[in-house]
Amino acid sequence: MRIYDTSYLVDAITRGEDLTGAILDLTLYEITNVVKKAIERKDISENEGETLLKYLATLDLEVIRVQTDDLPKILTIAKKYNLTAYDAAYVYFATKKQAELMTLDRKLDKAYQKVKKKGYL
C-alpha cells in the first residue's frame, strides 16, 4: 500500500498519475488549502480548483482517519524528528500500516526512512 502526502498527491494529480492507496483525513483539508492559495495567486481559476477537488473524490483512495489514540505516538515522532504533527501523522501511519510513504518533502521522507529502518512502532 502507498500513503500519499499532499505534496505528492497534488503533483501526481497534475501529472495524471494513476493513484491507488490511501491518504490521511487531514490531506483533504491540506489539498483544499493548496487549491485555495492557487486560486488566490491566480495560478488557477476557481472553476479549475473545484474541478480538481471533485476529481479527487473520484480516485480510489482509502481515507485514514486519525484517532485520539494515535496522538501520543504522533507527538513522539514529531518531537523526535522535529516535524509538524501533520507530517508526523504521515510517518506514523505509513509505518503502522507498513505502507510506502509517497512525498516530495525531503525532511519528511528522511524522517520516514529513519523510522521505517528502526521499526519504531
Secondary structure as UniProt FT lines:
FT   STRAND          2..4
FT   HELIX           6..15
FT   STRAND          20..24
FT   HELIX           25..40
FT   TURN            41..42
FT   HELIX           46..58
FT   STRAND          60..64
FT   HELIX           68..70
FT   HELIX           71..81
FT   HELIX           85..96
FT   TURN            97..98
FT   STRAND          100..102
FT   HELIX           106..118
//
